[in-house]
Amino acid sequence: HKECATNCAKGGIPLWILEDKTGTIYSLGQSKTAMKGANEMLMEYIAERVTVTGRMVEKGGVKLLLISKVAKAK
């Protein structure tokens, strides 16, 4: 799935994060500007477990995680 996700992300399809414990899927943006997706921040971590820092916005059941920092999970 890594190759497929990488090709999709390179083609402009937004990446999402799946939270292991809850199964919650988060739409992503960059905290610097919510108008910009987070693909470039996440490309090297596709199909890996990560820890992200940022803030979450939720409206109408949609969760948007605005990422300021991403790192490979320990």
Backbone hydrogen bonds in HBPLUS format (Angstrom, degrees):
<---DONOR---> <-ACCEPTOR-->    atom                        ^
c    i                          cat <-CA-CA->   ^        H-A-AA   ^      H-
h    n   atom  resd res      DA  || num        DHA   H-A  angle D-A-AA Bond
n    s   type  num  typ     dist DA aas  dist angle  dist       angle   num
A0005-ALA N   A0001-HIS O   2.87 MM   4  6.05 168.3  1.89 155.8 159.2     1
A0006-THR N   A0002-LYS O   2.86 MM   4  5.99 156.4  1.91 149.8 156.8     2
A0007-ASN N   A0003-GLU O   2.98 MM   4  6.18 163.9  2.01 149.1 152.9     3
A0008-CYS N   A0004-CYS O   2.94 MM   4  6.17 159.1  1.98 151.2 157.3     4
A0009-ALA N   A0005-ALA O   2.89 MM   4  6.03 164.1  1.92 149.3 153.8     5
A0010-LYS N   A0006-THR O   2.90 MM   4  6.11 160.7  1.94 151.5 156.9     6
A0011-GLY N   A0007-ASN O   3.04 MM   4  6.17 136.1  2.24 135.9 147.5     7
A0011-GLY N   A0008-CYS O   3.03 MM   3  4.98 125.1  2.34  93.2 108.2     8
A0013-ILE N   A0008-CYS O   2.96 MM   5  5.35 157.6  2.01 149.0 142.0     9
A0012-GLY N   A0009-ALA O   3.00 MM   3  5.11 159.0  2.04 104.6 111.1    10
A0017-ILE N   A0026-TYR O   3.15 MM   9  5.19 158.6  2.20 139.6 146.1    11
A0026-TYR N   A0017-ILE O   2.79 MM   9  5.19 161.8  1.82 153.6 160.0    12
A0019-GLU N   A0024-THR O   2.82 MM   5  5.26 171.1  1.83 159.3 161.8    13
A0023-GLY N   A0019-GLU O   2.79 MM   4  5.22 146.5  1.90 152.2 159.6    14
A0027-SER N   A0063-LYS O   3.01 MM  36  6.13 158.8  2.05 172.3 165.8    15
A0065-LEU N   A0027-SER O   2.78 MM  38  6.12 168.7  1.80 163.9 161.7    16
A0029-GLY N   A0065-LEU O   3.03 MM  36  6.23 146.5  2.15 149.5 145.8    17
A0067-ILE N   A0029-GLY O   2.80 MM  38  6.15 154.4  1.86 157.2 148.3    18
A0030-GLN N   A0036-LYS O   3.08 MM   6  6.03 145.3  2.21 168.7 167.6    19
A0033-THR N   A0030-GLN O   3.14 MM   3  5.54 130.4  2.40 106.7 118.0    20
A0031-SER N   A0067-ILE O   2.80 MM  36  5.09 167.3  1.81 129.3 127.0    21
A0036-LYS N   A0033-THR O   3.00 MM   3  5.74 166.6  2.02 126.5 127.8    22
A0041-MET N   A0038-ALA O   3.02 MM   3  5.33 127.8  2.30 107.8 121.7    23
A0042-LEU N   A0038-ALA O   3.19 MM   4  6.41 136.3  2.40 149.2 161.7    24
A0042-LEU N   A0039-ASN O   2.98 MM   3  5.16 134.0  2.20 102.6 115.6    25
A0043-MET N   A0039-ASN O   2.97 MM   4  5.89 127.9  2.25 159.7 171.6    26
A0045-TYR N   A0042-LEU O   2.82 MM   3  5.29 155.8  1.88 122.0 130.3    27
A0048-GLU N   A0045-TYR O   2.92 MM   3  5.25 139.5  2.09 147.3 140.8    28
A0073-ALA N   A0049-ARG O   2.92 MM  24  5.41 177.4  1.92 126.0 126.5    29
A0051-THR N   A0071-ALA O   2.80 MM  20  5.40 161.1  1.84 160.6 166.3    30
A0071-ALA N   A0051-THR O   2.99 MM  20  5.40 147.2  2.10 148.2 158.4    31
A0053-THR N   A0069-LYS O   2.83 MM  16  5.02 157.3  1.88 147.4 149.5    32
A0068-SER N   A0053-THR O   2.74 MM  15  5.68 176.7  1.74 151.0 152.2    33
A0069-LYS N   A0053-THR O   3.20 MM  16  5.02 154.0  2.27 139.1 136.3    34
A0055-ARG N   A0066-LEU O   3.02 MM  11  5.30 151.0  2.11 139.8 145.3    35
A0066-LEU N   A0055-ARG O   2.79 MM  11  5.30 166.7  1.81 172.3 167.8    36
A0057-VAL N   A0064-LEU O   2.83 MM   7  5.15 164.9  1.86 152.8 158.1    37
A0064-LEU N   A0057-VAL O   2.75 MM   7  5.15 178.4  1.75 169.6 170.0    38
A0059-LYS N   A0062-VAL O   3.07 MM   3  5.44 153.9  2.14 146.4 152.5    39
A0062-VAL N   A0059-LYS O   3.04 MM   3  5.44 165.7  2.06 119.7 121.9    40
